[in-house]
Amino acid sequence: MQIYETVLILKPILSDPEVVEFVDKTKASVAGDGGELVNSEVWGRRKLTHFIGKAREGVYVYMKYKAGPALLKKLAHNFSVSDTVLRDMTVVAQDRKMREKKPKKAKPAPAAVQA
């Protein structure tokens, strides 16, 4: 199983209890299908840079979880057909060591030319 990160933008008309309910259902779906939730955060309401449909704001939700390909496909389908999700983006989480830049090796100084 791989570790994935998903960011969801939910409709701004949802109340806080409705957002929590949606997140809980998604967590249950991940756990019920053999996945493992690593982290989940509700980032709150934020203004969007451009309109999505007629919405100018959205509720951002972040989730990090371990899942297999079948579960990932099921979640993507559920997000695409859900009326509450404006946008979703899922990426493979990179290990912190992979993201850190490795120091460049110093090049040896050129040999002095003698005449």
Backbone as CSV, one residue per row, in Angstrom:
resi,resn,N_x,N_y,N_z,CA_x,CA_y,CA_z,C_x,C_y,C_z
1,MET,0.840,-1.187,0.000,0.000,0.000,0.000,0.877,1.239,0.000
2,GLN,0.401,2.240,-0.701,1.106,3.517,-0.778,0.438,4.535,0.126
3,ILE,1.167,5.585,0.434,0.605,6.675,1.224,0.188,7.782,0.266
4,TYR,-1.056,8.228,0.405,-1.614,9.267,-0.455,-2.031,10.474,0.381
5,GLU,-2.027,11.635,-0.254,-2.536,12.856,0.345,-3.650,13.381,-0.541
6,THR,-4.768,13.735,0.069,-5.907,14.258,-0.671,-6.311,15.593,-0.069
7,VAL,-6.534,16.570,-0.939,-7.088,17.848,-0.525,-8.437,17.991,-1.219
8,LEU,-9.456,18.261,-0.423,-10.812,18.428,-0.938,-11.243,19.867,-0.723
9,ILE,-12.001,20.400,-1.673,-12.666,21.684,-1.485,-14.159,21.382,-1.494
10,LEU,-14.792,21.626,-0.349,-16.212,21.360,-0.201,-17.006,22.640,-0.392
11,LYS,-18.292,22.486,-0.685,-19.160,23.639,-0.898,-19.228,24.507,0.361
12,PRO,-19.251,25.821,0.204,-19.254,26.708,1.377,-20.585,26.748,2.118
13,ILE,-21.655,26.234,1.520,-22.954,26.271,2.198,-23.066,25.219,3.301
14,LEU,-22.083,24.308,3.384,-22.105,23.281,4.421,-21.799,23.896,5.782
15,SER,-22.545,23.460,6.782,-22.261,23.898,8.149,-21.096,23.069,8.689
16,ASP,-20.550,23.508,9.802,-19.424,22.780,10.398,-19.779,21.337,10.756
17,PRO,-20.959,21.076,11.331,-21.308,19.666,11.604,-21.425,18.826,10.328
18,GLU,-21.890,19.421,9.243,-21.994,18.682,7.973,-20.606,18.371,7.415
19,VAL,-19.674,19.285,7.586,-18.299,19.040,7.130,-17.700,17.895,7.934
20,VAL,-17.874,17.928,9.254,-17.353,16.860,10.115,-17.989,15.527,9.754
21,GLU,-19.283,15.531,9.455,-19.975,14.306,9.061,-19.399,13.748,7.759
22,PHE,-19.134,14.614,6.771,-18.552,14.178,5.504,-17.164,13.581,5.731
23,VAL,-16.354,14.238,6.552,-15.001,13.740,6.838,-15.074,12.392,7.551
24,ASP,-15.990,12.258,8.493,-16.141,10.984,9.210,-16.563,9.859,8.275
25,LYS,-17.472,10.150,7.343,-17.884,9.129,6.366,-16.708,8.721,5.484
26,THR,-15.893,9.687,5.093,-14.732,9.380,4.256,-13.713,8.557,5.042
27,LYS,-13.499,8.903,6.304,-12.600,8.120,7.155,-13.100,6.685,7.294
28,ALA,-14.405,6.524,7.500,-14.987,5.192,7.629,-14.839,4.405,6.339
29,SER,-14.962,5.075,5.214,-14.799,4.417,3.921,-13.364,3.940,3.741
30,VAL,-12.407,4.761,4.146,-10.987,4.377,4.039,-10.706,3.186,4.943
31,ALA,-11.146,3.256,6.191,-10.883,2.176,7.142,-11.638,0.905,6.783
32,GLY,-12.847,1.034,6.262,-13.662,-0.130,5.939,-13.171,-0.919,4.745
33,ASP,-12.419,-0.267,3.863,-11.944,-0.940,2.654,-10.472,-1.321,2.725
34,GLY,-9.945,-1.435,3.935,-8.573,-1.921,4.085,-7.513,-0.840,4.109
35,GLY,-7.893,0.415,4.128,-6.917,1.486,4.210,-6.640,1.861,5.650
36,GLU,-5.711,2.769,5.817,-5.357,3.228,7.159,-5.184,4.740,7.118
37,LEU,-5.956,5.453,7.919,-5.873,6.906,7.969,-4.666,7.312,8.789
38,VAL,-3.828,8.172,8.227,-2.635,8.649,8.916,-2.914,9.987,9.586
39,ASN,-3.566,10.903,8.845,-3.818,12.243,9.366,-5.024,12.833,8.651
40,SER,-5.747,13.679,9.357,-6.895,14.356,8.773,-7.039,15.718,9.426
41,GLU,-7.235,16.756,8.619,-7.391,18.112,9.141,-8.435,18.849,8.326
42,VAL,-9.231,19.660,8.994,-10.136,20.574,8.307,-9.463,21.934,8.354
43,TRP,-9.072,22.448,7.195,-8.350,23.712,7.135,-9.284,24.913,7.220
44,GLY,-10.565,24.690,7.021,-11.540,25.758,7.187,-11.939,26.434,5.883
45,ARG,-12.745,27.483,6.031,-13.248,28.222,4.875,-12.194,29.193,4.377
46,ARG,-12.017,29.187,3.067,-11.046,30.084,2.451,-11.623,30.609,1.144
47,LYS,-11.194,31.777,0.791,-11.612,32.378,-0.470,-10.841,31.707,-1.604
48,LEU,-11.544,31.385,-2.680,-10.922,30.756,-3.843,-10.318,31.824,-4.745
49,THR,-9.304,31.475,-5.514,-8.691,32.434,-6.426,-9.574,32.701,-7.638
50,HIS,-10.451,31.760,-7.952,-11.384,31.933,-9.067,-12.675,31.182,-8.739
51,PHE,-13.713,31.484,-9.446,-14.995,30.814,-9.214,-14.911,29.346,-9.623
52,ILE,-15.524,28.496,-8.817,-15.736,27.099,-9.185,-17.246,26.946,-9.204
53,GLY,-17.802,26.834,-10.391,-19.256,26.904,-10.515,-19.683,28.314,-10.148
54,LYS,-20.511,28.448,-9.141,-20.910,29.773,-8.667,-20.302,30.074,-7.295
55,ALA,-19.418,29.204,-6.829,-18.841,29.354,-5.494,-17.586,30.217,-5.541
56,ARG,-17.499,31.129,-4.608,-16.323,31.989,-4.487,-15.477,31.597,-3.275
57,GLU,-16.024,30.754,-2.381,-15.314,30.228,-1.221,-15.447,28.712,-1.207
58,GLY,-14.643,28.101,-0.355,-14.756,26.662,-0.177,-14.202,26.257,1.174
59,VAL,-14.585,25.078,1.620,-14.075,24.519,2.866,-13.003,23.505,2.487
60,TYR,-11.782,23.734,2.954,-10.660,22.871,2.607,-10.510,21.761,3.643
61,VAL,-10.291,20.536,3.142,-10.087,19.366,3.998,-8.854,18.632,3.480
62,TYR,-7.964,18.268,4.396,-6.733,17.538,4.063,-6.796,16.165,4.707
63,MET,-6.432,15.135,3.940,-6.397,13.769,4.467,-5.152,13.068,3.952
64,LYS,-4.511,12.324,4.842,-3.352,11.512,4.476,-3.654,10.093,4.916
65,TYR,-3.495,9.125,4.009,-3.897,7.754,4.307,-3.097,6.758,3.477
66,LYS,-3.081,5.521,3.967,-2.478,4.409,3.223,-3.608,3.681,2.518
67,ALA,-3.422,3.388,1.245,-4.484,2.734,0.479,-3.886,1.962,-0.691
68,GLY,-4.662,0.991,-1.133,-4.315,0.248,-2.327,-4.984,0.892,-3.541
69,PRO,-4.685,0.411,-4.729,-5.243,1.010,-5.946,-6.762,0.922,-6.039
70,ALA,-7.357,-0.158,-5.554,-8.818,-0.295,-5.628,-9.513,0.744,-4.750
71,LEU,-8.995,0.954,-3.551,-9.576,1.952,-2.652,-9.401,3.355,-3.209
72,LEU,-8.256,3.621,-3.789,-8.009,4.940,-4.371,-8.996,5.231,-5.500
73,LYS,-9.254,4.234,-6.323,-10.207,4.393,-7.418,-11.622,4.623,-6.885
74,LYS,-11.988,3.892,-5.826,-13.313,4.041,-5.218,-13.479,5.439,-4.624
75,LEU,-12.459,5.933,-3.921,-12.534,7.277,-3.341,-12.655,8.344,-4.423
76,ALA,-11.884,8.207,-5.494,-11.957,9.170,-6.585,-13.351,9.202,-7.196
77,HIS,-13.944,8.042,-7.340,-15.309,7.972,-7.873,-16.295,8.632,-6.921
78,ASN,-16.173,8.324,-5.625,-17.077,8.915,-4.638,-16.961,10.441,-4.607
79,PHE,-15.750,10.965,-4.720,-15.561,12.415,-4.722,-16.147,13.047,-5.984
80,SER,-16.032,12.349,-7.113,-16.512,12.927,-8.366,-18.041,12.972,-8.447
81,VAL,-18.725,12.028,-7.810,-20.188,12.008,-7.869,-20.846,12.725,-6.688
82,SER,-20.058,13.109,-5.709,-20.608,13.768,-4.527,-21.034,15.199,-4.854
83,ASP,-22.182,15.594,-4.326,-22.661,16.961,-4.536,-21.919,17.971,-3.675
84,THR,-21.291,17.518,-2.606,-20.646,18.444,-1.682,-19.214,18.789,-2.058
85,VAL,-18.595,18.018,-2.936,-17.194,18.236,-3.304,-17.118,19.106,-4.554
86,LEU,-16.441,20.259,-4.410,-16.210,21.119,-5.575,-14.997,20.639,-6.362
87,ARG,-13.912,20.372,-5.653,-12.673,19.905,-6.276,-11.997,18.908,-5.346
88,ASP,-11.233,17.995,-5.951,-10.405,17.083,-5.168,-9.097,16.862,-5.898
89,MET,-8.049,16.666,-5.119,-6.737,16.376,-5.692,-6.057,15.359,-4.796
90,THR,-5.612,14.261,-5.397,-4.923,13.208,-4.657,-3.554,13.003,-5.289
91,VAL,-2.530,12.968,-4.437,-1.162,12.740,-4.903,-0.508,11.691,-4.019
92,VAL,0.530,11.066,-4.545,1.315,10.128,-3.759,2.191,10.945,-2.825
93,ALA,2.141,10.643,-1.537,2.950,11.376,-0.562,4.404,10.969,-0.713
94,GLN,5.255,11.961,-0.764,6.686,11.683,-0.872,7.297,11.652,0.509
95,ASP,8.291,10.826,0.653,9.019,10.759,1.906,9.804,12.047,2.081
96,ARG,9.932,12.510,3.300,10.618,13.775,3.579,12.054,13.744,3.055
97,LYS,12.704,12.612,3.146,14.082,12.504,2.677,14.161,12.710,1.174
98,MET,13.120,12.296,0.457,13.128,12.453,-0.996,12.974,13.913,-1.394
99,ARG,12.245,14.697,-0.596,11.990,16.086,-0.936,13.170,16.997,-0.627
100,GLU,14.018,16.606,0.337,15.156,17.440,0.685,16.168,17.386,-0.442
101,LYS,16.714,18.541,-0.763,17.711,18.590,-1.822,19.034,18.062,-1.300
102,LYS,19.668,17.276,-2.123,20.972,16.752,-1.750,22.022,17.815,-2.062
103,PRO,23.019,17.959,-1.200,24.054,18.959,-1.482,24.847,18.561,-2.715
104,LYS,25.194,19.568,-3.484,25.966,19.309,-4.695,27.418,19.045,-4.324
105,LYS,28.013,18.147,-5.059,29.417,17.844,-4.817,30.258,18.969,-5.407
106,ALA,31.300,19.341,-4.685,32.177,20.409,-5.159,33.032,19.863,-6.307
107,LYS,33.146,20.665,-7.339,33.959,20.269,-8.480,35.424,20.582,-8.150
108,PRO,36.323,19.711,-8.579,37.730,19.983,-8.309,38.185,21.205,-9.120
109,ALA,39.095,21.958,-8.531,39.610,23.157,-9.210,40.454,22.704,-10.411
110,PRO,40.388,23.475,-11.499,41.187,23.097,-12.667,42.683,23.239,-12.362
111,ALA,43.436,22.344,-12.961,44.889,22.357,-12.747,45.479,23.606,-13.376
112,ALA,46.498,24.150,-12.717,47.154,25.366,-13.230,47.972,24.999,-14.466
113,VAL,47.904,25.855,-15.443,48.616,25.640,-16.699,50.017,26.207,-16.531
114,GLN,51.025,25.381,-16.796,52.407,25.856,-16.679,52.980,25.993,-18.071
115,ALA,53.713,27.087,-18.274,54.292,27.334,-19.595,55.728,26.989,-19.652
